[in-house]
Amino acid sequence: MASPRRTSLLQRATCSILCLGALLPLGVSAQPVVRQQFRAHQLTGESIAEVVCSDSSSRFATVTSDGSAKVWSANGTLLHRYVPERVAMLFNGRFLGPDDKGFVVAAYNGYASLWSSPTAAPRTVGPSLSGTTDVQPIPDRQRLVTSSDDGFIRVWSADGRLITRIAQPGVTRHLAYSPSLQLVAATQDIGTVTLLSPDGVVQGRIETGQGRLNDVVFAPNQPLLLAGGFDGTLKLWRLADGGRTATLLHTIPAPEDAGWLEGVAINVAGMIATVYDDGVLRLWTQQGTAVAHLPLANHLHLFSVCFAPDQRTLRTIAQDGTVSVVVLP
């Protein structure tokens, strides 16, 4: 039997769908349904939590400030748990290999820890001069990119050798990679996004005007970049000339009383998902039309959101470590 708290969350989510069906624009039928909620980590107080969907399988991972990363099956069964030898808060992580056999995490201790398989001993990449805030594999180039509180973006070889480091003003926090565009995006807390080649050559820089950024993603099948952060807005940019030109297409305004925009995802159909400090998952069209909103976390922060490879399953993680699985019919 579901716990009273879990039941109430599901009831609120269902009510939200029914009450807000009128928000769906003509021709859009993506009404979300909460399929599952479970406590992946026991987090309290101020915390950090990320959910990472695999690009190639139904697996997903959770990476949190309790110092552990966990890999889950599609139905929420724990498959593997990763803890770096140098125990520290974890900021983010990614799957490694075409079969998701490995995993890599970024930690507050200034290192990235990499496992080639669940049974392999971890190897470390680093150090940075401060916390390593994100890590992005570049599998087609056998590269690993890290960002850090020290402001540097670093490019590493597959065997952990430092290839180059790029100094940026402010703290560099979040990374994304587009294989089709051959671009890495890195955010700075002064509201800029730096675009680099996989070898670390700066291609362009976007002044978003959004203040500190909490997330940046590329669209999977279009030359689009999405960025959101402290001011609660979401901006969509069209990229051209190898990242040297960025044109602002749309700004989705901050929802009233939603707080910071913490995470964003976009699927191949152009459906955009955003999560905020008010614990609400919101869906938008690529043109910025509100499709639906779904309270999931009882006013706890929702920190992260991702689309599964089926492009219709969404996963979010809340401040207390609760994962919500939402399906778009």
Steps between C-alpha positions, in 0.01 A plus 500: 500500500631848413597723788260789586759752379553323169125464447445869564771592251339285233154642578629856470672418172185339355287796610749734337469317167120506504472862611756629249392307194368827360860622470569255219522686169307378199655184356706417811384195697799439727329475837754370752431210735703424815599136472729459802657684793765361733771622736829434321713677766430609856584870473423770756545876513705671233600237247607445141332242278514415130315241294670376182318307228700270277504590130488138390320288762216518751747539789534822692724626778470723805800699625478689829681686775488192726813393309347218297378438147242230433402334174140378472302282262196644324270374776709651781705195603844593630766348275829659612628747757815704443694676775838668429798396707542865599154539653340837427179663386421411141379764257423306183569179309471337158479154348806371316512272198234408245362233732503723812757265646694775679428814696679822592426757773614853584576566867553792735849371583627620161510163325292306253475127578454256214392134505541303177255243639307445824768261630804702391701710742445871443766719348517871569536788258634825644551682715334833441590791725150490648192278478439319171146604416422294188654238273410432137631203299575558131498134386557565130823687584610291799490813712365604838408861579471631857385831644599641836436764762849626419362634169697267273358266238737206457528247219653160589605200295338163556792397723467809721769721346425874503486622140403864555326730742296807412468785751161669524385783727286388791417146604445242223222264606305309235596316181316359200614337177346481153654222286328631187627857549834388647459762771544504876303760697627621838314745725651770716332648807511845340236390247721401208515177301835418342492278191805285428615233260558153652872586507442812708516774237257783580251545216267760645347649810138580581410783740164375625419782744344240732741525791636176638400204285380172650477291184587496132398239239512449125193389306556142376418562135518877443775763531340639816639575844282555808615676818326584827591610849453736792265745330254218419496565125581251227669619181524312171788583268556390140865422425676542166853523362633229730376683810645837405151645443214471749156649432244532780175338383278505807499596866260308722426735793541391860177351639364704789645394839680201345847609617814388320482286190711200606487261204390477137461225239373486141401197293516434125144629453596836650310451827680689778494400866611735779521458878509773762549578868124476558505125428301527176577332168386718210468406133530744211495500124815611323326833432451558872132404536415344839375143456454378858642524848533224754574551873732214602698594810267670750696829473838337531738602225503290185865497394520312172299350213584277203330316213548125458592372150133427428455882501180477703619392845625778728687461826551767765673506839405713799694656784428203730618242243154401370492393135180554302433317174258682270369368168371700205236286323 
